[in-house]
């Protein structure tokens, strides 16, 4: 996880990174914090701060892991292939609409919950 977890101040970017790692681990925040020697309250506090900030700005953007498929696997008609956590595969051509793609991905992820 890189830099020392004992530093008194975290940046929002650092908090987002650690919270993303915790989420990806599948562990509870407490278990993740304990395993990495982090005060669990620090994670809960940052999660609350970031969620409040996200709600106040109306931002719904999140980062999701992607896997880039080799060119041999992608059909010739698409330039980008996204494999979502849900297992859905989304292929788009060179002239895709980013807003429409974002709405599609959100709908696919929401439908899987």
N, C-alpha and C positions, 0 to 999 in steps of 0.2 A: 504494500500500500504506500510505499514511498516514504515521504517525510515523517518525522516523529509525530506520534499521536499525542504527545504530552504538551505540545505548544498551546499556549493559553488562548490564542485567537485564531480562528479559522476564517477564511474568506468564504463567501457564498459559493464560489466555484469549487473550493475544496470540500465544502459540506455536500454539495450536489454529487461530487465524485464518490465520496464515501457512502452516501445514502444509496447511490446507484449500485455500488458494489455490494452493499448489504442486501438490497432487493434481489440482485442477481444470484446471491448465495442461497436464497431460499430460507435462510435462517430468520428467526425473530430478531428485532433490533437488539434486544438484550443479549441474546446468544452471540450475535455477530460482534457486538461491542466487547463482550467478555473475552472472546477469542482473540481480539485485536488489541486488548488493553486500553479500550476507550471507555470513558464514563458514559453509561447508557443514557443518562439525562442529557448529555451533549447532543446525542443523535435525535432524541425525541424533541428537544428544543429547536434544533435546526430544521427538523422536518416540519414542525409547526410554523416556524418563521417563513420557510420557503413556500409552504402551502398558502399561508396568508398573503404573501407577496404575489403569488400566482393568481389568487382569487381577486386581489385588488387591482391587478393590471389586466385581468381578463385573459391572460395568456393560457392557451391550451396546448402550446407546443411542448413536446417532450422528445428526448432522444431515445431511439430504439436501436438495439443491435441489428446489424444487417450482415448477411453473408453474401459475398460476391461470387456468383457462379462463373465457372470458366466459360469461355466463348463457345466451346464445343457443346455445352449443355443447353445454351439459350437458343431459341428458334431464331432464324435469320431475320424475322420481322420485328424483333424487339432489341432495344439498346440497353435497357436496364431490367433486371429481374430482382425482385425483392421477395425474400422468404420471411414471413412474419412469425412471431413467437407462436401464433395459433396454428402454424403449419400451412397457412394459405400462401400461395405464390401469386405475386402480382407482377406482370410483365408490361412494360410501357415502351412506346416508340420514341423517336427523337423529338416529336412535337407535342409531348404530353403537357397537360395543364396542371401545374403544381398544386393549385387550390383543390381541384377536383380529385387529384391523387391523395391529398391529405384527408379529404372527407371520406374517400373510399377506404383508406387504411383505418381511420377512426371507426367507421361503421363495421368493418370486418373484425377489428379487435373488440369492439363493444358487443357485437353479436356472439362472441366466443365466451363472454363472461357469464 
